[in-house]
Amino acid sequence: MEALFTSIESIILGLPPLLQLLLGIFGMLGVIKLFMFIVDLIEDRREGKK
């Protein structure tokens, strides 16, 4: 697991700063959308919808 994080870190640090910024923005938007999807799924199950 440590080797995976090290390899991802080296790939990201090798990118130019603007691409690092864009990668961070799109990554954060993806995390927010995933969180919203999970919350919506939990709410639907509590209401009895499937």
C-alpha positions in Angstrom: 0.0 0.0 0.0 2.9 2.3 0.8 4.4 1.7 -2.6 1.1 2.6 -4.3 1.0 5.9 -2.5 4.6 6.6 -3.3 4.1 5.9 -7.0 1.0 8.1 -7.2 2.8 10.9 -5.4 5.8 10.7 -7.8 3.4 10.8 -10.8 1.5 13.8 -9.5 4.7 15.7 -8.5 6.1 15.2 -12.0 3.2 17.1 -13.5 3.3 20.9 -14.2 1.7 23.0 -11.5 -1.4 23.9 -13.6 -2.1 20.2 -14.3 -1.7 19.5 -10.6 -4.3 22.2 -9.9 -6.7 20.8 -12.4 -6.2 17.3 -11.2 -7.0 18.4 -7.7 -10.1 20.3 -8.7 -11.5 17.4 -10.7 -10.6 14.9 -8.0 -12.4 17.0 -5.4 -15.5 17.3 -7.6 -15.4 13.5 -8.1 -15.2 12.9 -4.3 -18.1 15.3 -3.7 -20.3 13.7 -6.4 -19.5 10.2 -4.9 -20.5 11.4 -1.5 -23.7 12.9 -2.8 -24.5 9.6 -4.6 -23.9 7.6 -1.5 -26.1 9.9 0.6 -28.9 9.8 -2.0 -28.7 6.0 -2.1 -29.0 5.8 1.7 -31.9 8.2 1.8 -33.7 6.1 -0.9 -33.3 2.9 1.1 -34.7 4.6 4.2 -37.8 5.7 2.3 -38.3 2.3 0.9 -37.5 3.0 -2.7 -35.3 0.7 -4.6 
